[in-house]
Amino acid sequence: MKPILRREFLQTTAAAVAGAAFMASSAKDLLADPLGLPIGVQLYTVKDELAKNFYGTLKRVAIIGYKEVEMAGFLDRKAHDLRNTFKSLGLSCPSAHCVKPDQSNDEIQATADYCKELGVEYMICAQPALRDPKRLHPEGKPEVALDVAITLDDWKWNAERLNKIGELTKKSGIQFGYHNHNLEFTDYGGTLAYDELLRLTDPNLVAFEMDCGWVVVAGHDPVKYLEKYPERIQMLHIKDEKPGYKPSTGNDGAPTTEIGRGQVDWKRVFTAARQARVKHYFVEQEPPFTEMPPLDALRVSYDYLHDLTV
């Protein structure tokens, strides 16, 4: 057996001590984050930066302190390449926006196979569809916007479809979920579309990723939904809205801002989330970025959340 030289021993010991210190520091940092869960980011926030420099952008995201990422599409990259890239940077990808209600079962199964290889836990649908999509393109007439055309019957059809998609993904060992915008809070004679989705979808098949910012834009309180549906809402989008907007369920929306600089009371949200079944949360900010570049904005949001106590 080759003897271990004193210099080699000291180098090995120093590396082990440094590694242990890093792990202890990471664990300490994690406990400081809200809910004791890693702070995640929806990569749509830096979509333009990823297109210019994919690895470099992810590296900066990791350096800021984010530990989890959520995909919005897969950027034409192979699953194992993505997984290896994330792993090399200390990132994981538990969730992806990658499903539409009007996709075929074969398309959804192919996506599930991809997600399984990537290590995704949640496949998310982020937009409803119409039972009859031709209504968006009436013959001889201008195109109709989705938020104008969609009816309560369409939402009921979406709930049926979400259940079927949930059955498909469950066979692959992946939880299916639905992400809202403000459209889901359209009121049909006292019935909110979002409430119908919650009522008509099977809790064993369909989870919910609640976008807190869009709930607020629609004029509702995300805390009340966390309190009412603690088992259904398993993930959150942490999105803040600039003051001065008019509550709406249409496409006008509201400009977003860095977390902690807008309208949402995040202390209330995370206090309610602590009592719920929330497993992951992702920071998201949408363009235009008028105050600072996206990666700088992500640092502001991370620092706010990391320092938030609930």
Sequence and secondary structure as in RCSB ss.txt:
>XXXX:A:sequence
MKPILRREFLQTTAAAVAGAAFMASSAKDLLADPLGLPIGVQLYTVKDELAKNFYGTLKRVAIIGYKEVEMAGFL
DRKAHDLRNTFKSLGLSCPSAHCVKPDQSNDEIQATADYCKELGVEYMICAQPALRDPKRLHPEGKPEVALDVAI
TLDDWKWNAERLNKIGELTKKSGIQFGYHNHNLEFTDYGGTLAYDELLRLTDPNLVAFEMDCGWVVVAGHDPVKY
LEKYPERIQMLHIKDEKPGYKPSTGNDGAPTTEIGRGQVDWKRVFTAARQARVKHYFVEQEPPFTEMPPLDALRV
SYDYLHDLTV
>XXXX:A:secstr
     HHHHHHHHHHHHHHHHHHHHHHHHHHHSGGG   EEEGGGGHHHHHH HHHHHHHHHHHT  EEEEES T
T  HHHHHHHHHHTT EEEEEEEE TTS HHHHHHHHHHHHHHT SEEEE     SSGGGGS TTS    HHHH 
 HHHHHHHHHHHHHHHHHHHHTT EEEEE  SGGG EETTEEHHHHHHHHS TTTEEEEEEHHHHHHTT  HHHH
HHH TTTEEEEEE EE TT    SSTT   EE TTSSS  HHHHHHHHHHTT  EEEE   S   SS HHHHHHH
HHHHHHH   
